[in-house]
Structure formats: structure tokens, C-alpha cells
Amino acid sequence: MNHYIAIAGNIGVGKTTVTRLVAERLGWKAYYEPVIDNPYLDDFYKDMARWSFHLQVYFLSKRFEAQREISQSTQSCIQDRTIYEDVEIFARTLHLQGYMTPRDFENYSALFHAMVSFLRAPDLIVYLRADVNQLLARINARGRDSERAIRRDYLTELNHAYEGWAERATKICPVTILDTHDLDPDGENGVAERIVESVRERFGVMF
């Protein structure tokens, strides 16, 4: 039987590294968030109101492609961020902060609900939690030019959104929350090991 788990969490929490480490340990296929080749990301952080809808539609379409492939796969998979976060965390926060108009948010949400009905839900979501100071430190350490303009208040609101969503997401599938506040720069290895152990216990996966 194939399994599908997803790593959720705020910008800079370490999802991509953890996804890679868990995939390597389990021998699963990894699906990563489309950041490097994203044509809207630089413009978005310079003018969030102008580009929020464009950016979110881009992420939604790419996430749908990945999650549809996962739904059809016979191989166990791990995904770096889910399609649910696109609407429940990012689009909703942008709307509440005034960067996405009510009309755009309504249309975006309708598109999400139409798309998600065709997708397999994860068997487990692992939510990685960190405070804003830690997120900013990790964002600065990785040095992506497009992220230099990320605002503290934006990360704070995203964190608040994640805390509320982590409870609601249990209607989709089981959710495990891992605090990463105290991690050293190499601490993703410890998080990955905890996830691998959780997968082994929950699904009886041998490796």
C-alpha cells in the first residue's frame, strides 16, 4: 500500500529540507514547492496587493498538478506544503490584510473547492511550528533575494492562521504538530527522524 504525507508550515520553517531528508530515509518520492522558477514571487514581495491573486493562482495550479500526480501514483510520496494551505493560510491572510480583494478571494476559493474534489487527501499532515524570530533568522540565513522584503507582520499573521488551521485540518486527515523553536542550524535532521519514526509507528512502514 502506498502512503502520502505532507509537510506543512510557515515560510522559513524548514519544510523543504525536512521533506528531502524524510524522502531520502524512507525512499519515497518528494514533491517540492515551486519557488525557484516562480515568475511572480519577486514582484509579489515588492507589491503584495498588485500580485497576490496572480501568485496564489500560480501556486494553486502547480500544487494541483503535483497533488493530482500523487493521487494517481502507486508510489509512496511526501509533499512540501499542501494545496489546503494555499487557500486556508496564504490567500485568506492576504485577504484579511487587504492585499487580496473580496472578489478575488471569493473566486480563488471557488476555484480551490472545484479542484480539491479531484484530489486524494494526505494520510498524515505534519505541521512544523516556529516563532517569527526563528523564521526570520532562517529566512535571512538562506539568503533568497525574493524573500528579503518579507514583513514581520505578514509572518506573524501566517503563524496565527496556521495555528487555527492545524485544528481544522484534522477533518482532512490526522495532523502531527512538531515544535522547531529550539533547533540548531542542523536540527532538521532531528525533525526528519521524528517524522520517520511517526510514519513507521502509524503505517507500519519498514525501512
Secondary structure, 3 states (H helix, E strand, C coil): CCCEEEEEECCCCCHHHHHHHHHHHHCCEEECCCCCCCCCHHHHHHCHHHHHHHHHHHHHHHHHHHHHHHHHCCCCEEEECCHHHHHHHHHHHHHHCCCCCHHHHHHHHHHHHHHHCCCCCCCEEEEEECCHHHHHHHHHHHCCHHHCCCCHHHHHHHHHHHHHHHHHHHHCCCEEEEECCCCCCCCHHHHHHHHHHHHHHHHCCCC
